[in-house]
Amino acid sequence: MQKKDVGLLVLVLVVGAVVAAINPRFLSPINLANTANLIGLFGLFSVAEAFVIVTGGIELSVGSVIALLGVIFVDLIVNHDVPWPLATLIVICIGAVMGVIHGFLITRLKLQPFVVTLCGLLIYRGIARFYTADGTAGFSFGDSFPMLEWVVSGRTGGVPHSIMAFAVVAAVAWFTLHRTVFGRHLFAVGKNEEAARYAGIDSTRVIVLAYVICLVLTAVSAVFFAMYTRSIQPSSHGNFYELYGIAAAVLGGFSLRGGEGSIIGVVLGVVLLQELQNLVNLLGIPSSLNFAVMGSVILIGVIADTQIDRYRQRRRQALGLSMLNADGSGAGELGLTGGKQ
């Protein structure tokens, strides 16, 4: 556990204690279960965002992808009688293809990740609206998918399946990023892509795989959200979710410059954001301020990250100068000794 993670854990506990003190309903079983469910739902695509950010990229189309793939998933199982496991697989494959396209545009055509994913945000949202004729995709009266509803929206022992899925994804992501060669390659490419190439790392493959992983996890998240809302309005479904994922990653120590971060930090970042949103709801503050909270969190996180990076650079420079001075004095002493002899 990194120092940043420990600090964030303390902040999560402090904010939780403050929220509980302000409104004891925060600790009620119903509220805790609902909060855990939301942590699971939002955590899935936050981990997905982290895989791209660690390479120095960004994925701004997450919300639009959730809307488009959610619409496709509902249409497949409701209107075309596709079995839900097959529909889920189709949606995941579409997400993987989107990831390949984004990675290709960024690595082969040398387009900026911001531009590519911003265009994706607009394109996917537009396709989703066209797909439904700007209507709502949802379940008709009497539609029932008991196994799907239990797997995605159910609970075991009072624990929502969404947070169980998030825990599994976070554990696999932690192992991948921090305990595998591919994870080290992700960090290396994010730190310095040119140096990584000179070290023999296929940076193109690494970046493409990062976007594929990101959008595959986003596709899984789309299925969970489709069953959670049971009704999808393409013009608004998933709006600003990408900002939530970026905020959680930044809070978790992922630098927007790439090459840094911790999955444990992302998990804690998601929990903190949900605590803050819960506080807003319990205090009766208009829900529209949720976006203001997220924007403030991103700003504070970026400012803190920038200041910490500057401090580290100054410290390295000071350490380098002190080592040079020490070497110089040592050389002088050797020269003086030689003169005496």
KOLMARPA-696732 format. One record per residue: residue in three letters; residue number from 1; y negated, z negated, x negated of N, C-alpha, C in turn. Coordinates in steps of 0.001 Angstrom, whole numbers, plus 500000, padded with zeros to 6 digits. Layout:
<semars>
residu_num_n_c2_n_c3_n_c1_ca_c2_ca_c3_ca_c1_c_c2_c_c3_c_c1
ALA_NUM_Y_Z_X_Y_Z_X_Y_Z_X
...
</semars>
This chain:
<semars>
residu_num_n_c2_n_c3_n_c1_ca_c2_ca_c3_ca_c1_c_c2_c_c3_c_c1
MET_1_501188_500000_499156_500000_500000_500000_498755_500000_499115
GLN_2_497857_500973_499300_496671_501088_498483_495613_500064_498903
LYS_3_494621_499863_498020_493559_498907_498309_492796_499298_499570
LYS_4_492597_500621_499740_491905_501105_500947_492683_500730_502200
ASP_5_494017_500837_502117_494861_500523_503271_494755_499043_503629
VAL_6_494733_498187_502611_494616_496744_502856_493285_496435_503527
GLY_7_492211_497045_503015_490896_496837_503619_490843_497312_505052
LEU_8_491472_498465_505313_491484_499002_506672_492324_498135_507600
LEU_9_493440_497597_507080_494272_496697_507876_493487_495457_508284
VAL_10_492730_494908_507349_491892_493739_507658_490872_494100_508731
LEU_11_490268_495292_508615_489284_495740_509609_489932_495892_510981
VAL_12_491146_496445_511023_491867_496605_512295_492104_495242_512946
LEU_13_492536_494268_512149_492802_492927_512674_491517_492249_513155
VAL_14_490442_492420_512396_489161_491812_512780_488643_492421_514074
VAL_15_488666_493764_514163_488189_494435_515382_489060_494037_516568
GLY_16_490383_493965_516366_491281_493547_517448_490968_492144_517921
ALA_17_490680_491237_516984_490339_489859_517352_489020_489809_518113
VAL_18_488057_490620_517687_486755_490657_518364_486902_491185_519786
VAL_19_487670_492285_519924_487879_492868_521259_488585_491869_522168
ALA_20_489591_491172_521646_490322_490184_522440_489426_489021_522833
ALA_21_488509_488637_521942_487593_487531_522242_486582_487932_523318
ILE_22_486136_489192_523256_485165_489669_524241_485812_489819_525614
ASN_23_487027_490342_525617_487738_490549_526890_489233_490278_526679
PRO_24_489714_489134_527173_491134_488767_526991_492114_489783_527576
ARG_25_491633_490650_528467_492525_491664_529045_493079_492615_527985
PHE_26_492430_492635_526829_492895_493491_525743_494330_493161_525344
LEU_27_494698_491868_525450_496026_491421_525045_497037_491407_526184
SER_28_496643_491914_527350_497580_491946_528471_498675_492965_528179
PRO_29_499911_492713_528631_501023_493639_528350_500745_495071_528795
ILE_30_500110_495220_529968_499829_496568_530472_498864_497300_529552
ASN_31_497785_496605_529147_496793_497237_528278_497385_497562_526908
LEU_32_498188_496654_526368_498801_496902_525068_499753_498089_525118
ALA_33_500525_498194_526220_501457_499318_526362_500700_500639_526486
ASN_34_499624_500628_527289_498826_501844_527441_498153_502234_526122
THR_35_497649_501238_525395_497021_501514_524105_498043_502059_523114
ALA_36_499248_501486_523118_500311_501973_522226_500666_503420_522556
ASN_37_500685_503756_523846_500986_505118_524261_499932_506087_523730
LEU_38_498664_505699_523832_497582_506555_523345_497606_506668_521822
ILE_39_497953_505574_521150_498081_505623_519689_499135_506648_519294
GLY_40_500255_506654_520019_501308_507622_519742_500864_509045_519994
LEU_41_500193_509280_521130_499750_510624_521498_498758_511183_520483
PHE_42_497748_510383_520147_496708_510850_519236_497159_510794_517778
GLY_43_498140_509939_517499_498616_509821_516130_499366_511042_515651
LEU_44_500078_511714_516548_500881_512877_516156_500028_513965_515510
PHE_45_498925_514332_516152_498119_515408_515567_497182_514897_514470
SER_46_496964_513575_514399_496174_513030_513293_496946_513136_511984
VAL_47_498248_512841_512028_499095_513033_510846_499132_514516_510486
ALA_48_499185_515374_511501_499189_516821_511260_497932_517241_510510
GLU_49_496795_516726_510936_495509_517058_510291_495497_516618_508834
ALA_50_496137_515489_508549_496143_514951_507187_496808_515911_506199
PHE_51_497852_516619_506623_498556_517537_505732_497644_518671_505255
VAL_52_496704_519068_506099_495785_520136_505721_494636_519583_504877
ILE_53_494117_518436_505279_492978_517859_504567_493335_517515_503130
VAL_54_494569_517084_502880_494955_516705_501520_494903_517901_500573
THR_55_495001_519125_501099_494909_520320_500261_493466_520777_500066
GLY_56_492515_520061_500664_491123_520462_500586_490714_521391_501710
GLY_57_491592_521581_502696_491290_522431_503839_490906_521621_505050
ILE_58_490875_522268_506193_490559_521585_507456_491129_522421_508593
GLU_59_491464_521785_509694_492023_522481_510856_491205_522102_512089
LEU_60_490337_523040_512499_489432_522778_513620_489975_523267_514954
SER_61_491143_523896_514961_491664_524482_516201_492691_523596_516893
VAL_62_492859_522356_516425_493889_521469_516976_493772_521321_518489
GLY_63_492591_521011_518974_492405_520808_520415_492713_522060_521221
SER_64_492277_523214_520736_492529_524472_521441_494010_524831_521413
VAL_65_494680_524528_520291_496124_524777_520206_496874_523908_521203
ILE_66_496456_522651_521331_497086_521750_522302_496906_522285_523720
ALA_67_495725_522840_524005_495476_523404_525333_496335_524641_525579
LEU_68_496340_525577_524630_497086_526827_524814_498588_526580_524887
LEU_69_499132_525820_523946_500575_525579_523933_501003_524696_525106
GLY_70_500128_523807_525544_500430_523008_526730_500545_523876_527965
VAL_71_499626_524827_528103_499654_525767_529233_500929_526603_529196
ILE_72_501278_527105_528014_502486_527929_527874_503732_527109_528203
PHE_73_503785_525878_527721_504946_525022_527969_505140_524777_529469
VAL_74_504062_524404_530143_504150_524138_531584_504549_525406_532339
ASP_75_503974_526542_531968_504286_527799_532643_505766_528166_532467
LEU_76_506294_527946_531271_507686_528293_531001_508659_527489_531852
ILE_77_508427_526170_531942_509409_525345_532653_509183_525339_534169
VAL_78_507948_525583_534616_507657_525535_536053_507827_526896_536706
ASN_79_507238_527924_536094_507206_529241_536738_508319_530185_536287
HIS_80_508924_529916_535138_509953_530826_534631_511313_530148_534472
ASP_81_511412_528930_534912_512682_528183_534918_513372_528149_533548
VAL_82_512571_528123_532501_513129_528005_531150_513526_526545_530922
PRO_83_514722_526262_530447_515111_524869_530168_514120_524225_529204
TRP_84_513770_522968_529469_512709_522350_528676_512999_522264_527181
PRO_85_514270_522078_526740_514489_522092_525283_514141_523449_524663
LEU_86_514508_524540_525373_514201_525879_524873_512690_526121_524899
ALA_87_512025_525678_525976_510572_525828_526075_509877_525082_524940
THR_88_510390_523891_524625_509818_523115_523514_509985_523860_522199
LEU_89_511169_524436_521986_511432_525192_520759_510521_526410_520661
ILE_90_510306_527092_521787_509418_528264_521803_508006_527864_521412
VAL_91_507523_526768_521989_506171_526288_521699_506040_525917_520224
ILE_92_507063_525259_519677_507031_524878_518261_507017_526125_517366
CYS_93_507793_527133_517726_507814_528382_516953_506450_529079_516992
ILE_94_505804_529070_518153_504464_529654_518256_503501_528899_517352
GLY_95_503614_527572_517342_502770_526776_516455_503000_527130_514995
ALA_96_504264_527334_514615_504579_527703_513233_503962_529057_512875
VAL_97_504028_530015_513799_503438_531341_513561_501924_531218_513387
MET_98_501282_530388_514209_499840_530157_514058_499529_529600_512664
GLY_99_500367_528676_512210_500167_528090_510893_500286_529130_509789
VAL_100_501280_530028_509914_501452_531097_508927_500221_532004_508914
ILE_101_499720_532343_510086_498537_533212_510177_497335_532551_509512
HIS_102_497099_531288_509816_495967_530575_509208_496122_530527_507695
GLY_103_497332_530177_507243_497569_530099_505808_497388_531441_505120
PHE_104_497853_532528_505761_497708_533871_505197_496234_534249_505063
LEU_105_495457_534006_506107_494034_534356_506069_493294_533580_504977
ILE_106_493709_532339_504764_493024_531485_503784_493447_531822_502360
THR_107_494741_532069_502155_495237_532280_500781_495187_533731_500339
ARG_108_495494_534655_501241_495545_536069_500853_494200_536769_500998
LEU_109_493514_536502_502104_492208_537144_502321_491057_536296_501794
LYS_110_491396_535111_501281_490409_534213_500647_489269_533826_501593
LEU_111_489609_533631_502878_488606_533169_503839_488523_531647_503788
GLN_112_487373_531123_504129_487187_529678_504136_487984_529041_505286
PRO_113_488673_527918_505026_489425_527244_506101_488553_526910_507304
PHE_114_487307_526540_507043_486405_526207_508150_486222_527404_509073
VAL_115_486011_528584_508484_485773_529797_509274_487034_530194_510042
VAL_116_488167_530197_509351_489436_530609_509974_489773_529720_511162
THR_117_489692_528416_510969_490105_527496_512034_489055_527377_513134
LEU_118_487787_527617_512790_486758_527663_513830_486991_528861_514740
CYS_119_487338_529998_514149_487673_531181_514954_488908_530902_515803
GLY_120_489886_530192_515223_491076_529826_515984_490724_528953_517172
LEU_121_489808_528023_516966_489357_527148_518054_488856_527971_519232
LEU_122_488045_528981_518939_487472_529809_520007_488511_530753_520613
ILE_123_489311_531375_519757_490298_532356_520232_491355_531702_521117
TYR_124_491943_530601_520654_493019_529957_521412_492521_529385_522731
ARG_125_491315_528834_522708_490743_528314_523959_490515_529453_524944
GLY_126_490020_530580_524448_489792_531740_525312_491085_532293_525878
ILE_127_492124_532365_525054_493427_532867_525525_494005_531933_526582
ALA_128_493846_530628_526379_494365_529662_527351_493674_529832_528699
ARG_129_492372_530066_528673_491628_530245_529922_492020_531558_530595
PHE_130_492233_532602_529793_492650_533889_530350_494062_533794_530924
TYR_131_494933_533066_530226_496337_532915_530634_496439_532319_532041
THR_132_495539_531413_532364_495577_530752_533677_494522_531292_534641
ALA_133_493849_532395_534231_492740_532936_535035_491689_531862_535278
ASP_134_491447_531069_534247_490477_529965_534279_490833_528924_535344
GLY_135_492109_528876_535688_492569_527883_536655_493229_526712_535958
THR_136_493974_525950_536719_494647_524762_536194_496151_524990_536161
ALA_137_496750_524642_535037_498206_524722_534912_498774_523330_535115
GLY_138_499757_523224_535988_500318_521906_536254_501595_522004_537058
PHE_139_502051_520873_537517_503288_520796_538272_502983_520816_539767
SER_140_503763_521593_540498_503605_521644_541947_504271_520429_542585
PHE_141_503959_520197_543840_504553_519081_544564_506067_519264_544636
GLY_142_506782_518254_544223_508247_518317_544258_508884_518706_542945
ASP_143_508081_519249_542015_508632_519577_540693_509038_518298_539981
SER_144_510239_518270_539491_510729_517061_538819_511609_517435_537638
PHE_145_511306_516843_536512_512087_517042_535288_512389_515664_534711
PRO_146_513322_514947_535349_513543_513534_535002_513888_513290_533536
MET_147_514755_514126_532956_515130_513911_531556_513940_514151_530628
LEU_148_513202_515235_530867_512023_515535_530062_510984_514426_530184
GLU_149_510762_513980_531412_509768_512924_531635_510180_511631_530940
TRP_150_511479_511332_530949_511924_510112_530289_511794_510231_528768
VAL_151_512189_511393_528219_512141_511589_526764_510708_511537_526252
VAL_152_509787_512171_526951_508417_512303_526459_507508_511180_526951
SER_153_507617_510835_528226_506682_509874_528811_507308_508522_529125
GLY_154_508610_508381_528900_509289_507145_529263_509061_506012_528276
ARG_155_509692_504881_528567_509590_503698_527722_510966_503064_527578
THR_156_511193_502478_526438_512429_501741_526180_512055_500329_525766
GLY_157_512488_499351_526570_512109_497976_526277_510618_497756_526374
GLY_158_509946_498561_527197_508506_498437_527354_507704_499180_526301
VAL_159_508392_499770_525318_507702_500498_524235_507668_501989_524580
PRO_160_506473_502595_524655_506378_504019_524989_507077_504897_523955
HIS_161_507721_505943_524436_508418_506848_523530_507441_507609_522632
SER_162_506203_507770_523096_505217_508488_522274_504961_507758_520960
ILE_163_504851_506422_521010_504589_505694_519763_505858_505638_518902
MET_164_507030_505709_519532_508261_505802_518745_508291_507128_517979
ALA_165_507911_508216_518671_507869_509526_518024_506842_509521_516895
PHE_166_505706_508890_517143_504665_508785_516118_505170_508019_514906
ALA_167_505901_506935_515142_506435_506134_514035_507403_506958_513187
VAL_168_508255_507742_513858_509214_508587_513122_508478_509649_512315
VAL_169_507513_510325_512954_506742_511370_512271_505970_510786_511092
ALA_170_505350_509615_511298_504582_508982_510225_505483_508595_509058
ALA_171_506692_508099_509353_507629_507717_508293_508065_508940_507480
VAL_172_508388_510035_508179_508795_511263_507487_507625_511826_506684
ALA_173_506417_511784_507281_505228_512290_506586_504935_511461_505337
TRP_174_505081_510124_505453_504861_509252_504282_505832_509605_503166
PHE_175_507090_509768_503508_508096_510099_502496_507791_511461_501872
THR_176_507408_512426_502716_507128_513773_502222_505935_513794_501268
LEU_177_504861_513105_501651_503645_513128_500846_503752_512287_499584
HIS_178_504401_511142_499688_504349_510174_498591_505635_510045_497779
ARG_179_506711_510709_498197_507973_510535_497484_508706_511848_497181
THR_180_508066_512982_497402_508733_514260_497128_507876_515121_496196
VAL_181_508533_516105_495593_507824_517043_494715_506801_517837_495520
PHE_182_507179_518255_496731_506244_519004_497580_504985_518179_497862
GLY_183_505150_516890_498103_504002_516024_498332_503085_515977_497121
ARG_184_503679_515870_495922_502866_515861_494701_502129_517185_494531
HIS_185_502777_518274_494937_502132_519591_494870_500939_519660_495830
LEU_186_501085_519081_497012_499976_519050_497967_498764_518341_497374
PHE_187_498997_517177_496779_497902_516425_496167_497300_517194_494991
ALA_188_498162_517835_494189_497680_518570_493018_496798_519750_493429
VAL_189_497233_520497_494447_496454_521637_494934_495117_521163_495496
GLY_190_495132_520050_496218_493895_519529_496777_492940_519037_495707
LYS_191_493483_518485_494632_492648_517954_493552_491994_519070_492765
ASN_192_492799_520072_492383_492279_521198_491618_493267_522349_491735
GLU_193_492975_523291_492615_493922_524373_492887_494167_525233_491661
GLU_194_493112_525514_490905_493268_526358_489723_494160_525685_488676
ALA_195_493912_524392_488447_494741_523655_487485_496188_523591_487960
ALA_196_496383_523446_489290_497740_523411_489838_498464_524725_489583
ARG_197_497754_525846_489712_498370_527153_489441_498766_527275_487973
TYR_198_497893_526809_487086_498207_526859_485648_499413_525971_485325
ALA_199_499612_524940_486148_500759_524046_485928_502047_524611_486513
GLY_200_501971_525806_487094_503167_526456_487621_503423_526213_489090
ILE_201_502469_525625_489798_502629_525361_491230_502203_526589_492029
ASP_202_503024_526988_492967_502694_528114_493847_501742_527601_494923
SER_203_500440_527658_494628_499438_527082_495532_499402_527804_496875
THR_204_499669_529109_496866_499679_529873_498120_500751_529331_499062
ARG_205_501955_529156_498536_503069_528640_499339_502755_527232_499848
VAL_206_502195_526397_498995_501894_525012_499363_500882_524967_500505
ILE_207_499820_525765_500398_498773_525759_501426_499304_526303_502751
VAL_208_500061_527400_502691_500628_527974_503926_501543_526959_504602
LEU_209_502394_526297_503835_503295_525293_504406_502520_524126_505006
ALA_210_501396_523764_504396_500577_522674_504938_500066_523024_506333
TYR_211_499619_524273_506511_499122_524693_507828_500267_524850_508829
VAL_212_501415_525279_508355_502579_525388_509253_502977_524003_509750
ILE_213_503077_523043_508837_503427_521663_509223_502405_521115_510202
CYS_214_501138_521364_509916_500064_520862_510783_500200_521386_512204
LEU_215_500408_522689_512358_500433_523264_513699_501778_523090_514397
VAL_216_502848_522871_513638_504128_522515_514268_504015_521124_514893
LEU_217_503440_520169_514157_503237_518827_514709_502258_518862_515878
THR_218_501265_519741_515794_500314_519891_516904_501020_520437_518137
ALA_219_501986_521337_517932_502768_521874_519056_503567_520763_519727
VAL_220_504172_519888_518933_504899_518747_519493_503942_517865_520292
SER_221_502758_517655_519726_501740_516861_520416_501342_517514_521739
ALA_222_501294_518847_521766_500931_519568_522990_501918_519288_524114
VAL_223_503209_519204_523788_504231_518901_524795_504018_517487_525337
PHE_224_503765_516537_524456_503534_515157_524889_502307_515062_525796
PHE_225_501233_515740_525426_500017_515680_526234_500198_516386_527571
ALA_226_500957_517481_527590_501205_518195_528844_501920_517292_529846
MET_227_502885_516508_529370_503622_515616_530256_502825_514360_530576
TYR_228_501907_514003_529697_501058_512817_529935_500018_513098_531021
THR_229_499359_514253_530920_498313_514585_531900_498899_515244_533151
ARG_230_500034_515982_532982_500713_516705_534073_499820_517742_534742
SER_231_498648_517955_534206_497731_518971_534718_496806_519371_533574
ILE_232_496710_520667_533328_495931_521136_532179_494823_522071_532643
GLN_233_493587_521661_532390_492430_522524_532615_492038_523108_531261
PRO_234_492345_524384_531003_492167_524950_529661_490760_524827_529095
SER_235_489763_524778_529942_488388_524708_529442_488053_523344_528845
SER_236_488829_522318_529191_488496_520972_528705_489671_520238_528049
HIS_237_490894_520652_528323_492058_519958_527789_492061_520013_526265
GLY_238_492095_518864_525622_492138_518809_524162_490796_518942_523476
ASN_239_489716_518937_524252_488388_519069_523649_488124_517961_522630
PHE_240_487669_518341_521446_487261_517423_520367_488420_516625_519769
TYR_241_489656_516988_520097_490781_516258_519507_490826_516439_517990
GLU_242_490381_517620_517533_490367_517840_516088_489450_516837_515379
LEU_243_488354_516470_516040_487445_515481_515449_488117_514117_515362
TYR_244_488917_513806_516355_489648_512531_516340_490611_512520_515147
GLY_245_491337_513630_514962_492275_513702_513847_491572_513610_512504
ILE_246_490437_514289_512376_489673_514239_511129_489163_512825_510878
ALA_247_488661_512170_511930_488154_510798_511791_489253_509854_511332
ALA_248_490441_509971_511930_491558_509103_511542_491958_509348_510095
ALA_249_491971_510623_509669_492340_510949_508292_491302_510423_507304
VAL_250_490032_510593_507632_488960_510111_506746_489004_508592_506645
LEU_251_489198_507935_507780_489336_506469_507752_490528_506053_506899
GLY_252_491588_506866_506918_492795_506562_506163_492693_506866_504687
GLY_253_491509_507276_504232_491311_507501_502814_491495_508936_502371
PHE_254_491706_509865_503299_491825_511264_502919_490443_511842_502652
SER_255_490223_512270_501436_488943_512857_501070_488856_514274_501615
LEU_256_487708_514632_502157_487515_515987_502662_487473_516998_501516
ARG_257_487371_516519_500289_487447_517401_499131_488891_517657_498721
GLY_258_489827_516886_499288_491246_517065_499002_491741_516189_497871
GLY_259_493076_516091_497781_493693_515404_496656_493831_513904_496776
GLU_260_493433_513327_497897_493526_511878_498077_493962_511565_499501
GLY_261_494563_510385_499683_494891_509957_501029_496199_509207_501127
SER_262_496378_508541_502254_497568_507734_502499_497950_507831_503966
ILE_263_499221_508110_504241_499691_508192_505622_499557_506830_506308
ILE_264_499808_505749_505574_499619_504413_506147_498171_504253_506595
GLY_265_497247_504784_505802_495839_504732_506168_495550_505491_507446
VAL_266_496197_506664_507625_496007_507447_508850_496485_506657_510069
VAL_267_497647_506021_509936_498183_505210_511039_497187_504109_511409
LEU_268_496669_503435_510404_495686_502366_510653_494391_502940_511226
GLY_269_494021_504136_510773_492820_504783_511305_492960_505106_512786
VAL_270_494135_505590_513192_494390_505880_514610_494315_504593_515434
VAL_271_494913_503519_514920_494891_502235_515628_493453_501743_515781
LEU_272_492663_501857_514713_491267_501396_514766_490463_502185_515784
LEU_273_490623_503498_515800_489882_504325_516758_490261_503978_518200
GLN_274_491536_503713_518441_491954_503340_519792_491418_501957_520177
GLU_275_491347_501059_519195_490743_499755_519462_489283_499907_519858
LEU_276_488567_500763_519154_487154_500981_519457_486993_501615_520839
GLN_277_487853_502584_521162_487770_503214_522484_488142_502214_523581
ASN_278_489105_501354_523284_489486_500324_524238_488330_499362_524474
LEU_279_487625_499040_523401_486455_498160_523521_485399_498798_524410
VAL_280_485165_500094_524212_484189_500817_525034_484584_500753_526507
ASN_281_485869_500955_526796_486346_500937_528188_486258_499542_528806
LEU_282_486673_498515_528041_486673_497150_528573_485269_496627_528817
LEU_283_484298_497115_528049_482916_496674_528227_482187_497477_529297
GLY_284_482870_498474_529858_482256_499275_530908_481223_500257_530402
ILE_285_481279_500573_529106_480354_501544_528522_480812_502944_528922
PRO_286_479872_503857_529255_480273_505217_529658_481217_505854_528651
SER_287_482276_506479_529163_483296_507060_528286_482746_508185_527421
SER_288_481610_508778_527840_481024_509849_527039_480612_509356_525655
LEU_289_480417_508050_525514_480043_507496_524211_481225_507462_523243
ASN_290_482433_507752_523730_483585_507838_522825_483329_508841_521706
PHE_291_482687_509967_522080_482400_510984_521071_481373_510476_520068
ALA_292_480410_509684_520546_479419_509111_519637_480092_508157_518656
VAL_293_481071_507399_519148_481816_506481_518276_482574_507263_517211
MET_294_483260_508338_517620_484014_509138_516663_483091_509781_515623
GLY_295_481956_510322_516100_481009_510941_515176_480474_509940_514171
SER_296_480170_508729_514638_479665_507682_513744_480724_507286_512722
VAL_297_481966_507192_513175_483063_506818_512273_483241_507870_511182
ILE_298_483206_509163_511566_483342_510235_510575_482200_510161_509562
LEU_299_480973_509972_510060_479806_509914_509173_479918_508753_508199
ILE_300_480251_507585_508719_480378_506402_507855_481487_506603_506832
GLY_301_482607_507187_507280_483719_507428_506368_483356_508391_505250
VAL_302_482646_509484_505588_482243_510468_504578_481243_509851_503600
ILE_303_480286_509077_504121_479304_508417_503249_480011_507464_502285
ALA_304_480928_506664_502820_481667_505714_501974_482490_506448_500926
ASP_305_483151_507544_501348_483972_508311_500416_483115_508907_499299
THR_306_481934_509425_499666_481036_510013_498671_480545_508970_497680
GLN_307_480152_507811_498189_479636_506759_497311_480723_506227_496379
ILE_308_481932_506075_496903_483053_505605_496070_483354_506619_494977
ASP_309_483314_507924_495334_483589_508961_494345_482530_508962_493246
ARG_310_481270_508800_493638_480193_508747_492641_480354_507533_491718
TYR_311_480732_506411_492311_480947_505203_491515_482068_505423_490502
ARG_312_483141_506067_490939_484263_506328_490032_483855_507255_488905
GLN_313_483041_508286_489221_482594_509211_488193_481722_508498_487155
ARG_314_480801_507654_487643_479948_506903_486708_480780_505976_485834
ARG_315_481814_505374_486458_482666_504463_485694_483453_505210_484622
ARG_316_483979_506406_484983_484701_507208_484001_483790_507622_482847
GLN_317_482556_508033_483191_481609_508440_482161_481273_507277_481234
ALA_318_481062_506096_481834_480747_504919_481029_481919_504548_480130
LEU_319_483135_504648_480679_484327_504340_479896_484506_505343_478766
GLY_320_484223_506631_479047_484329_507652_478017_483339_507435_476886
LEU_321_482090_507064_477248_481080_506798_476228_481454_505599_475375
SER_322_481970_504548_476016_482352_503355_475267_483491_503664_474295
MET_323_484425_504542_474718_485530_504918_473831_485019_505741_472658
LEU_324_484049_506645_472942_483466_507435_471858_482738_506548_470863
ASN_325_481986_505578_471382_481260_504653_470506_482234_503847_469652
ALA_326_483337_503415_470317_484339_502652_469575_484964_503504_468474
ASP_327_485254_504775_468768_485816_505674_467762_484833_505913_466636
GLY_328_483562_506044_466995_482533_506283_465991_482370_505112_465049
SER_329_482349_503896_465632_482202_502704_464804_483408_502526_463904
GLY_330_484621_502861_464453_485829_502745_463667_485803_503709_462501
ALA_331_485293_504943_462731_485215_505941_461670_484243_505498_460600
GLY_332_483131_504865_461079_482129_504373_460146_482711_503299_459248
GLU_333_483463_502405_459873_484050_501319_459092_485017_501856_458057
LEU_334_485805_502896_458453_486731_503504_457509_485989_504162_456353
GLY_335_484883_504826_456668_484100_505499_455643_483495_504481_454680
LEU_336_483004_503355_455235_482395_502324_454406_483414_501690_453472
THR_337_484618_501470_454004_485676_500903_453184_486028_501830_452046
GLY_338_486101_503142_452386_486439_504120_451366_485386_504178_450268
GLY_339_484073_503995_450659_482993_504019_449705_483088_502850_448736
LYS_340_483484_501698_449248_483590_500503_448409_484688_500675_447397
GLN_341_485788_501332_447830_486876_501538_446901_486423_502479_445802
</semars>
